[in-house]
């Protein structure tokens, strides 16, 4: 029991300084057919997607995820993305559903290359999920962070989200074969 307590304590101390090595990947694209904004955070993600759109990375922005799709779309519009360049999928409740429900929309739009925009701790699993569920499309990923995560309270919150991501990563590996 003492060994497990020591192991857990070490994990709690080490994890906050090491999770970025485990979960954060960046596979940027200079040119893509679409930018995909994953739901779950309706400020930093759409702002980064709008910046990429304005930089000419892709002509379409897909918004996917239940709950904050309307807010994400609103941020994209206010940041200069024209309404006819935004495609919304608002039924998905998970990363795997983001991929599955976006697949027909991406196909209908003729997308061959897409850049995923998501939070730092979510990049590895999001990229692996989209690559596994939609192998006919080449995917890249970029991370985004909200400024609040650079505050002491925000850092604790980001570390907690990364810990939750560790559990989700294990679930996706066990149940969906996504690693």
N, C-alpha and C positions, 0 to 999 in steps of 0.2 A: 504494500500500500504506500509506503514511504517512497519507493522508487517511482511509482506513478505520480505522486504529488510533486516530486522533483522534476520529472519529465514534463508535466503540465506547466509547472512554474517556468521552466526553461523555454517552453513553447510560447508562453504568454510574453516573456521578456524578449525573445528573439524574433518572433513573427512580425511585429510592427516594423522592424528595421530590414526585414528580408522579403516581405511579400511582393514587392515590386519586381524582384528577380524572378519570382515564380509566375506571376500573373500578367505582367505588362509586356506586350509586344507591339511593335509598330511596323506596319508594312504599308508605307505611303505609296500613293500613285500620283504621278504628275497629270495623267489623263485617265478618265474613266467615263463610262456611259451614265453612271448614276452614283449619287451619294445616298447612303442609307443611314438615317438617324434612328437609333434604337430608343424605345421608350424607357422610362424609369428616372429621367432627370430632364426637366423641361427648360433649362436655362443654358448651361454650358454646351451641351450637345448640339442644340439647334444653332447657337451662335457660331460654333466651329463649322458646322455644315454650311451656314450662310457665308462665312468667310471663304470656305473652299469653293462654293458656287461662284461667288464674286471674282475669285481668282481664276475662274475658268477651268477648274478641275473636271467638272461634269455639268451637263445641261439639265439634269433632272435631280430632284431631291425626293426620296421616299421616306415617309414617316411611318413607323410601325410600332404598335403597342397600344393597348387599352389604357384609358385613364388620362394620359397627358397628351394625346395626339392633337387635340384642339389647341392646347397651350403651346405645344411645339410648333404647330403651324402658324400660330399668331406671332411667335418670336421670329420665325423664318420670314414672314411677310414684313414685319417691322424692320428687319435687317436687309431688306431689298430683294428677296427672292420672289419673282412674280408668281401669282396664284396658279397660272397654267403650267408651271414648272414643278409643282408640288403634287405628289401622289400620296394619298393617305390610306393606310391599312390600320384600322382601329379595333380589331377583334382579338388579336393575339395577347396572351397573358404571360408568356415566357419566351426565352431566347429561341428555343426550338420552334415555338409557334411563330415567332417573328420571321424565322427563315421559311417555314412551311407556308405561311399565309402570304408572304411576299413573293414567293416563287412564281405564281401565275402572273402577278402584276409585272414583275421584272421581265418575264418571258414575253408578255404582251407588248412591252415597250422595247423589245429587242436588245435588252441589256446583255452585254458579254463581259464587261468589266465593271465592278462596283467597289466603292470605298465605304466601309462601315465606320461610323462615328459613334463612340461610346465612352463610358467612363474608364479610367485607367485600369482599375482592378478587373474589369469585365472584358478587356480586349482579347485575351488569349482564348477564353471559352467562346466568345461571340464569333471570332474568326474561325475557330475549329468547327463550330456548329454550322455556320453558313457554308463552309467548304464541304462538309460532309453531306448536308441536306440538299445543296444545289451545286453539284460538282461541275455542271456545264458552264458555270460562271466563274471567272477569275476574281477573287476577292482580296482586297487590302483592308487595313484597319488603321485608324489613328485614335489616339487617346485624347480625352478632354478632361479638364479638371475645373471645378468651380473655385473661385478665390477663397471662399470660406474654409476650404480644406487646408489652407495654409495658416489658419489660426490654431491655437492650442485645442480648443473644443472641436474644431473641424477635423484636425488631424486624428483625434480619438475616434470620431465618427467614420472617417475614411478607413482607418484600421479595422473598425468593426465591420464595415461593408466588405473589406478584403477577407476577413475571417468568414463571413457568410458565403463569400464567393468560393472559398476553399471547400465548404460543404457542397455547394452546387456543382463544383467541378467534379467532385467524387461521384455525385448522383448521375451526372451526365455521362461519366465514364462507365459506371456500372449498368445503367439502364439503357443508354443510347449508343454506347461504344464510341463516344466522342472524347478524345483525349488531346 
